[in-house]
Amino acid sequence: MTTTPIEAVDRALAAIARYDRPDLEARLRQARARLADDHVRLLVVGEFKQGKSMLVNGLLGAPVCPVFDDIATSVPTVVRYAEQPTVTLVREEARIEVPVDQLPAYASEAGNPGNRERLDHIEVGIPRPILAEGLELVDTPGVGGLGSAHGAATMSALPSADAVLLVSDASQEYTAPELEFLRNAVSVCPNVACVVTKTDLYPEWRTIAQRNQTHLESVGIKASFFMVSSTLRWHALQTGDQEVNKESGYPPLVTYIRKKVLGEADSLARRSTAHDVHAVIDQITESLRAEQAAQSDPASAAALIDRLTLAEQRAAGLKERSARWQQTLSDGVADLNADVDYDLRDRMREIVREAEEALAAGDPTKIWDQFSKWVQDAAASAVSANSVWATQRARWLARRVAEHFDSEREQMLPSLQTASSDPLRSVREMSLRADEKWGIGGRLLTGLKGGYSGLLMFGLLGTVIGLSLINPISIGAGLLLGGKTIGDERKRIVQRRQNDAKTALRKYIDDVTFHAGKDSRDILRAMQRDLRDHFTTLAEQLKRSLQESIQAAQKSVKASSADRSTRLEELAAELAALEKVRQEVTP
């Protein structure tokens, strides 16, 4: 019978209990807690009204996510296992439980338009076997374009996901934003799959699916591909018709989730558990073997103690700030901070450059709604792209630090939470201040002012040659100057509006840069602390193990022949017991 990861940790804890190593016990207990609380997060993303909620309902066989023909999901819905159905609203640090039948009032655009309730997400608990295996499904709102602000927030959540399903219906081929999203997803997430929905509605779904796969191949994206009909799936669940269920296309998708998503997560958990158990058992056995060698050959104990002392000094050196891994981490985070900040500012400067060119083309008040949405979406897309790039660099740095800590052994890295906290939530919307109205009355008044000056000036000149004050020349001059005054005033107003719009643009971009920069710095600082604490703890454990080995070797020199024989038998039995525990762990 295969040992589960939690059982393996429990056996290792029992095996080392006699050696009084609270540091190693703490490491194993931390590994056990990580296994007990671990969830496999599957992110369901896609454009507006592509069938994401129906897909989640079809996978779970329950109407968990509200579905309407013309109303979309407005709040991310996290579905996980629970003994009884529950609905919890999450807003910042507050958690509010509500009746299950009130879910549509908070999760849909009908009940919560534009997420006016300011919810972070909604948690739904239901009893389903696939969820009991640790799966956590996240139904994201329809984003109306994966380059939009909501789409950017979804992209920023990619590093925290264990797998991603990109949902697109069979009405059209993949769009450029969808392919760009997939490129980013593949770069930071281990499992990415594409699902084409609504195959029952569109006769040409096979052609669309083939073209989509061709698009993926053309941009070098390797992702699993599925074609499903949620309507057929739901009919099959209600009638128990296995043929219809097979026709729905869901069985291969469920198999993928169980084997590829949950299966690989379980393999990773086993590998991580085996690494922790092996590392702890190895430290205990190395101390016992050092004592065994000293007990077997007291004459060689002095040389053994010298070697152990040198190793202990090297382990102590790993805790110093001058250690290579410490310098790599410190310099790497500083460089990464500078690079991420430069990348973010460069992206924002490009947005400002393009936006100012658009503003210079005319009156910004006429295009402000479309212009402000484009700027906000472009800024959100830039922030999310910067976040994904920072995640890739941070993970590369973590692996480099692990190599410099110990190039001879593979090091399991801690869980690095590099997902962004959606910094754009704190950014105020870009707005243009109210401008004075310049209607027909204002234009007439401005024209009269200019025309009066022209009429008076040329009328006075006409009186010199014997003409009256009001004559054809003065009237024509008044009309010309009146028209020019109106034109000049129009240009002045448009220019002021352009300047106001540029000021609003720069304030918004500065605000985005400030909050996004703060978020990235916080993420990198947290990563630096996690790595520093992780490797410092490993160094302390190694140092203590070597100190105990030295003490055992020194003690063996003073032991009598009878005591050494007894102790050698005890050591052999203890080593055999520890090796048995080690072998029971399945990587």
C-alpha positions in Angstrom: 0.0 0.0 0.0 1.4 3.4 -1.0 2.2 5.7 1.8 0.4 9.1 1.6 2.6 12.2 2.0 1.0 13.0 5.4 1.5 9.4 6.6 5.2 9.7 5.6 5.7 12.9 7.6 4.0 11.3 10.6 6.3 8.3 10.5 9.3 10.5 10.1 8.2 12.5 13.2 7.8 9.3 15.2 11.2 8.1 14.1 13.2 11.3 15.1 11.2 11.9 18.4 13.9 10.2 20.5 16.8 12.5 19.2 15.6 15.8 20.8 15.7 17.8 17.6 12.9 20.4 17.8 14.3 22.2 14.8 13.9 19.2 12.6 10.5 18.3 14.1 9.4 21.9 13.3 10.4 21.5 9.7 8.4 18.3 9.4 5.4 19.8 11.1 5.5 22.7 8.8 5.6 20.3 5.8 2.6 18.4 7.3 0.6 21.7 7.7 1.4 22.6 4.2 0.1 19.3 2.9 -3.1 19.5 5.0 -4.0 23.0 3.8 -2.8 22.6 0.2 -5.3 23.3 -2.5 -4.9 23.0 -6.3 -6.1 26.3 -7.7 -7.7 26.1 -11.2 -8.4 29.5 -12.8 -11.2 29.6 -15.3 -10.7 32.7 -17.5 -12.0 34.1 -20.8 -13.7 36.9 -22.6 -17.2 38.2 -21.9 -20.1 35.6 -22.2 -18.0 32.6 -23.3 -19.6 30.1 -21.1 -17.2 30.0 -18.1 -19.9 29.7 -15.4 -21.7 27.0 -17.3 -18.4 25.2 -17.6 -17.8 25.3 -13.9 -21.3 24.1 -13.2 -20.9 21.3 -15.7 -17.6 20.2 -14.2 -19.1 20.1 -10.7 -22.6 18.8 -11.7 -24.2 21.6 -9.6 -25.6 25.1 -10.4 -22.9 26.8 -8.4 -22.3 29.8 -10.6 -25.3 31.9 -11.7 -25.9 31.7 -15.4 -28.0 34.1 -17.4 -28.4 34.7 -21.2 -27.7 38.4 -21.1 -26.1 38.9 -17.6 -22.5 38.2 -16.7 -20.6 37.3 -13.6 -19.4 40.4 -11.8 -17.2 39.0 -8.9 -14.7 36.1 -8.9 -16.3 33.0 -7.4 -14.0 30.5 -5.6 -15.5 27.0 -5.3 -14.0 24.6 -2.9 -15.1 21.5 -0.9 -17.5 21.8 2.1 -19.7 19.3 3.9 -22.7 21.5 3.5 -23.4 24.2 0.8 -22.2 27.6 2.0 -21.7 31.1 0.5 -19.2 33.6 2.0 -18.7 37.2 0.8 -15.1 38.3 1.2 -14.4 42.1 1.3 -10.8 43.0 2.3 -10.4 41.4 5.8 -14.2 40.9 6.4 -16.0 37.6 5.8 -19.8 37.5 5.7 -21.8 34.3 5.3 -25.1 34.7 3.4 -27.8 32.2 2.5 -27.0 30.1 -0.6 -30.0 31.4 -2.5 -28.6 34.9 -2.3 -25.5 34.0 -4.4 -26.9 35.5 -7.7 -27.6 38.8 -5.9 -23.9 39.3 -5.3 -22.1 37.3 -8.1 -24.0 38.6 -11.1 -24.2 41.9 -12.9 -28.0 42.0 -12.3 -27.6 42.0 -8.5 -24.2 43.6 -8.2 -23.5 45.7 -11.3 -19.9 46.7 -11.7 -19.3 45.0 -8.3 -20.7 48.0 -6.4 -20.5 46.0 -3.2 -16.7 46.1 -3.6 -16.2 42.4 -3.0 -12.8 40.8 -3.4 -14.4 37.5 -4.2 -17.1 35.1 -3.2 -16.4 31.7 -1.7 -18.8 28.8 -2.3 -18.5 25.5 -0.6 -20.2 22.3 -1.8 -19.7 18.6 -1.3 -18.3 17.2 -4.5 -15.7 14.3 -4.8 -13.4 16.2 -7.2 -13.3 19.2 -4.8 -12.6 16.8 -1.9 -9.4 15.8 -3.7 -8.2 19.3 -3.1 -9.4 21.1 -6.3 -10.3 24.8 -6.0 -12.2 26.3 -9.0 -12.1 30.0 -9.6 -14.8 31.4 -12.0 -13.6 34.8 -13.1 -15.9 37.6 -14.4 -16.3 38.2 -18.1 -13.6 40.8 -18.8 -14.8 42.3 -22.0 -11.3 41.9 -23.4 -8.3 40.3 -21.8 -6.4 43.5 -22.3 -8.9 45.4 -20.1 -8.5 46.2 -16.4 -10.4 43.1 -15.3 -8.3 41.0 -17.7 -5.1 42.5 -16.3 -6.2 41.6 -12.8 -6.8 38.1 -13.9 -3.4 38.0 -15.6 -1.8 39.2 -12.3 -3.4 36.2 -10.5 -1.7 33.7 -12.8 1.4 33.1 -10.6 -0.9 31.9 -7.8 -2.7 29.4 -10.0 -1.7 25.8 -10.3 -3.6 25.5 -13.6 -5.6 27.6 -16.1 -8.5 26.9 -18.4 -8.9 29.5 -21.1 -12.6 29.4 -22.2 -13.6 30.6 -25.7 -16.8 29.7 -27.5 -17.1 28.2 -31.0 -18.4 31.4 -32.6 -15.0 32.7 -33.7 -11.3 32.0 -33.7 -8.9 33.2 -31.0 -8.3 36.9 -30.8 -4.9 38.6 -30.4 -5.5 39.4 -26.7 -6.4 35.7 -26.0 -3.2 34.5 -27.6 -1.2 37.1 -25.7 -2.9 35.9 -22.5 -2.0 32.3 -23.3 1.6 33.3 -23.9 1.8 34.9 -20.5 -0.1 32.0 -18.8 2.3 29.4 -20.2 5.3 31.3 -19.0 4.3 31.3 -15.3 1.8 28.5 -14.8 2.6 24.7 -15.0 -0.7 23.6 -16.6 -2.6 25.5 -19.3 -5.5 24.1 -21.2 -7.9 25.6 -23.9 -11.6 24.8 -23.9 -13.9 25.6 -26.8 -17.5 25.8 -25.5 -21.0 25.9 -27.0 -20.3 23.3 -29.7 -24.0 22.5 -29.8 -24.8 26.1 -31.0 -22.3 26.5 -33.8 -22.2 23.9 -36.7 -18.7 25.0 -37.7 -17.2 24.3 -34.3 -14.8 21.7 -35.6 -13.4 24.3 -38.1 -13.0 26.9 -35.4 -11.3 24.4 -33.1 -8.9 23.4 -35.9 -8.0 27.0 -36.6 -7.5 27.7 -32.9 -5.0 24.9 -32.7 -3.3 26.2 -35.8 -3.0 29.6 -34.1 -1.5 28.0 -31.0 1.1 26.1 -33.1 2.0 29.2 -35.0 3.0 31.1 -31.8 4.7 28.1 -30.2 2.1 27.6 -27.4 1.8 24.0 -26.2 -1.5 23.5 -24.4 -4.1 20.8 -24.0 -7.2 21.4 -26.1 -10.9 20.4 -25.4 -14.2 20.9 -27.1 -17.3 20.8 -24.9 -21.1 21.5 -24.8 -22.3 22.5 -21.4 -25.9 22.1 -22.5 -25.4 18.4 -23.4 -23.4 17.9 -20.2 -26.2 19.3 -18.1 -28.8 17.1 -19.9 -26.6 14.1 -19.4 -26.3 14.8 -15.7 -30.1 15.2 -15.3 -31.0 12.0 -17.3 -28.0 9.8 -16.6 -27.4 9.3 -20.3 -23.8 8.2 -20.7 -23.9 8.6 -24.5 -24.9 12.2 -24.3 -22.3 12.8 -21.6 -19.6 11.4 -23.9 -20.9 13.6 -26.8 -20.7 16.6 -24.5 -16.9 16.4 -24.5 -16.6 16.7 -20.7 -15.1 13.2 -19.8 -11.7 14.0 -21.4 -11.6 17.4 -19.6 -12.5 15.8 -16.3 -9.8 13.2 -16.9 -7.3 15.9 -17.6 -8.1 17.7 -14.4 -7.8 14.6 -12.3 -4.6 13.3 -13.9 -2.8 16.3 -15.2 -3.8 19.0 -12.7 -4.5 17.1 -9.5 -2.1 14.3 -10.4 0.9 16.5 -11.0 0.1 18.5 -7.8 0.1 15.2 -5.9 3.4 14.3 -7.5 4.9 17.6 -6.5 3.6 17.2 -3.0 5.1 13.8 -2.8 8.4 15.0 -4.2 8.5 17.9 -1.7 7.5 15.6 1.2 10.2 13.1 0.2 12.8 15.9 0.0 11.9 17.2 3.5 11.8 13.7 5.1 15.0 12.7 3.4 16.8 15.9 4.5 15.7 15.4 8.1 16.5 11.6 8.2 19.9 12.3 6.5 20.9 14.8 9.1 20.1 12.3 11.9 21.8 9.4 10.1 24.9 11.4 9.4 25.3 12.2 13.1 24.7 8.5 13.9 27.2 7.3 11.3 29.8 9.7 12.5 29.4 8.3 16.0 29.4 4.8 14.5 32.7 5.4 12.8 34.3 6.8 15.9 33.0 3.9 18.0 34.3 1.4 15.5 37.8 2.9 15.2 38.6 5.2 18.2 42.1 5.8 16.7 40.6 7.6 13.7 38.2 9.7 15.8 40.6 12.7 15.9 40.7 13.0 12.1 37.0 12.5 12.0 36.4 15.3 14.5 38.7 17.6 12.5 36.7 17.0 9.3 33.4 17.5 11.2 34.7 20.8 12.7 35.6 22.2 9.3 32.2 21.2 8.0 30.6 22.9 11.0 32.5 26.1 10.4 31.3 26.1 6.8 27.8 25.6 7.9 28.2 28.5 10.4 29.5 30.6 7.5 26.3 30.1 5.5 24.5 32.2 8.1 26.9 35.1 7.7 25.9 38.1 5.5 29.1 37.5 3.5 27.9 34.0 2.4 27.7 33.7 -1.3 24.0 32.9 -1.3 23.3 35.9 0.9 25.1 38.2 -1.5 23.4 36.6 -4.5 20.0 37.2 -2.9 20.7 40.8 -1.8 22.3 41.9 -5.1 19.7 40.0 -7.1 16.7 41.6 -5.4 18.3 45.1 -5.7 18.9 44.5 -9.4 15.5 43.1 -9.9 13.8 46.0 -8.2 15.7 48.4 -10.5 14.8 46.4 -13.6 11.2 46.0 -12.7 10.8 49.7 -11.9 12.6 50.6 -15.2 10.3 48.2 -17.2 7.2 49.6 -15.6 8.2 53.2 -16.2 9.2 52.5 -19.7 5.8 50.9 -20.5 4.0 53.9 -18.9 6.1 56.4 -20.8 5.1 54.7 -24.1 1.4 54.9 -23.0 1.8 58.7 -22.3 3.5 59.2 -25.6 0.8 57.5 -27.6 -2.0 59.2 -25.5 -0.6 62.7 -26.0 -0.4 62.1 -29.7 -4.1 61.2 -29.7 -4.9 64.3 -27.6 -3.1 66.6 -30.0 -5.4 65.6 -32.8 -8.5 67.4 -31.6 -10.9 68.3 -28.8 -10.4 65.7 -26.0 -14.0 66.2 -24.6 -15.4 64.7 -27.8 -13.4 61.4 -27.3 -12.9 61.4 -23.6 -15.0 58.3 -22.7 -13.2 56.1 -25.3 -9.8 57.8 -24.6 -9.9 57.3 -20.8 -11.0 53.6 -21.2 -8.1 53.0 -23.6 -5.6 54.6 -21.3 -6.9 52.6 -18.3 -6.9 49.4 -20.2 -3.4 50.1 -21.6 -2.1 50.9 -18.1 -3.7 47.8 -16.6 -2.2 45.6 -19.4 1.2 47.2 -18.9 1.1 46.6 -15.1 0.1 42.9 -15.5 2.7 42.3 -18.1 5.3 43.9 -15.8 4.0 41.7 -13.0 4.3 38.5 -15.1 7.8 39.4 -16.2 8.8 40.2 -12.5 7.5 36.8 -11.5 9.6 35.0 -14.1 12.7 36.9 -13.0 12.0 36.3 -9.3 11.7 32.6 -9.8 14.9 32.5 -11.8 16.7 34.4 -8.9 15.3 31.9 -6.3 16.8 29.0 -8.2 20.1 30.8 -8.5 20.2 31.4 -4.8 19.4 27.7 -4.1 22.4 26.7 -6.3 24.7 29.1 -4.5 23.6 27.8 -1.1 24.5 24.2 -2.0 25.5 23.4 -5.5 25.9 19.7 -4.7 22.3 19.1 -3.6 18.9 20.0 -5.0 17.1 22.4 -2.8 13.3 22.6 -2.5 12.3 26.2 -2.6 9.5 27.6 -0.4 6.2 28.6 -1.9 6.9 32.1 -3.3 3.8 34.2 -3.3 4.6 36.5 -6.2 1.0 37.1 -7.3 0.0 40.8 -7.5 -2.6 42.1 -5.1 -4.3 44.1 -8.0 -2.6 47.5 -7.3 -5.0 49.3 -9.7 -7.8 48.9 -7.2 -6.2 51.8 -5.2 -5.9 54.1 -8.3 -8.5 56.8 -8.9 -10.2 56.8 -12.2 -8.9 59.3 -14.8 -11.3 62.2 -15.0 -11.3 65.6 -16.9 -12.4 68.6 -14.9 -15.6 70.3 -15.9 -15.0 72.9 -18.6 -16.9 76.1 -19.2 -19.6 75.7 -21.8 -19.1 77.6 -25.1 -22.4 77.4 -26.9 -24.0 79.5 -29.5 -24.5 82.4 -27.2 -20.8 82.4 -26.2 -19.7 82.2 -29.8 -22.0 85.2 -30.8 -20.7 87.2 -27.9 -17.1 86.4 -28.8 -17.8 87.2 -32.4 -19.4 90.5 -31.5 -16.4 91.6 -29.4 -14.0 90.9 -32.3 -16.4 92.3 -34.9 -16.9 95.5 -32.9 -13.2 96.1 -32.7 -12.8 95.6 -36.5 -15.9 97.7 -37.3 -14.7 100.6 -35.1 -11.0 100.4 -36.3 -11.8 100.4 -40.0 -14.7 102.7 -39.6 -12.5 105.4 -38.1 -10.0 104.9 -40.8 -12.8 105.4 -43.3 -13.8 108.7 -41.8 -10.4 110.1 -42.8 -11.3 109.7 -46.5 -14.8 110.9 -46.0 -16.7 107.7 -45.5 -19.2 107.1 -42.7 -18.3 105.1 -39.6 -20.4 102.2 -40.9 -19.5 101.4 -44.4 -19.0 98.2 -46.5 -15.3 98.1 -45.7 -15.8 98.4 -41.9 -18.6 95.9 -42.0 -16.5 93.4 -43.9 -13.6 94.0 -41.6 -15.9 93.5 -38.6 -17.2 90.2 -40.0 -13.6 88.9 -40.8 -12.2 89.9 -37.4 -15.3 88.5 -35.6 -14.8 85.2 -37.4 -11.1 85.2 -36.6 -11.8 85.9 -32.9 -14.3 83.0 -32.8 -11.7 80.7 -34.4 -8.9 81.9 -32.0 -11.1 81.4 -29.0 -12.1 77.9 -30.2 -8.4 77.1 -30.6 -7.6 78.5 -27.1 -10.4 76.5 -25.5 -9.3 73.3 -27.3 -5.7 73.8 -26.3 -6.7 74.4 -22.7 -8.8 71.2 -22.8 -5.8 69.4 -24.3 -3.6 70.7 -21.5 -6.1 69.7 -18.9 -6.4 66.2 -20.5 -2.7 65.8 -20.5 -2.5 66.8 -16.9 -5.2 64.3 -16.0 -3.4 61.7 -18.0 0.0 62.2 -16.3 -1.6 62.3 -12.9 -3.3 59.0 -13.6 -0.2 57.4 -15.0 1.9 58.7 -12.0 -0.7 57.2 -9.6 -0.6 53.8 -11.5 3.2 53.8 -11.4 3.3 54.7 -7.7 0.9 51.9 -6.6 2.2 49.3 -9.1 5.8 50.0 -8.1 4.9 49.8 -4.4 3.2 46.4 -5.0 6.1 45.0 -6.9 8.6 46.1 -4.2 6.4 44.5 -1.5 6.3 41.3 -3.5 10.1 41.2 -3.9 10.7 42.1 -0.3 8.4 39.3 0.8 10.2 36.9 -1.5 13.6 38.0 -0.1 12.5 37.4 3.4 11.0 34.0 2.6 14.2 32.9 0.9 16.5 34.4 3.6 14.5 32.7 6.4 14.3 29.4 4.5 18.0 29.0 3.9 19.0 30.5 7.2 16.9 27.8 8.9 18.5 25.1 6.8 22.0 26.4 7.7 21.1 26.4 11.4 19.8 22.8 11.2 23.0 21.6 9.4 25.2 23.4 12.0 23.4 21.7 14.9 23.6 18.3 13.3 27.3 18.7 12.8 27.8 19.9 16.4 26.0 16.8 17.7 28.2 14.6 15.5 31.3 16.2 16.9 30.0 15.7 20.5 29.2 12.1 19.8 32.6 11.4 18.3 34.4 13.1 21.2 32.3 11.0 23.7 33.1 7.8 21.9 36.9 8.2 22.5 36.3 8.0 26.3 34.0 5.0 26.1 35.1 1.5 27.2 35.3 -1.5 24.9 32.1 -3.0 26.3 30.3 0.3 26.0 31.4 0.7 22.4 30.1 -2.8 21.5 26.7 -2.1 23.1 26.5 1.3 21.4 27.4 -0.1 18.0 24.5 -2.5 18.2 22.2 0.3 19.2 23.5 2.5 16.3 23.0 -0.3 13.8 19.4 -0.8 14.9 18.7 3.0 14.9 20.2 3.4 11.4 18.2 0.5 10.1 14.9 1.9 11.5 15.6 5.3 10.0 16.6 3.8 6.6 13.3 1.9 6.6 11.4 5.2 7.1 13.4 6.8 4.4 12.6 4.0 1.9 8.9 4.2 2.6 8.7 7.7 1.3 7.7 7.6 -2.4 9.2 10.5 -4.3 
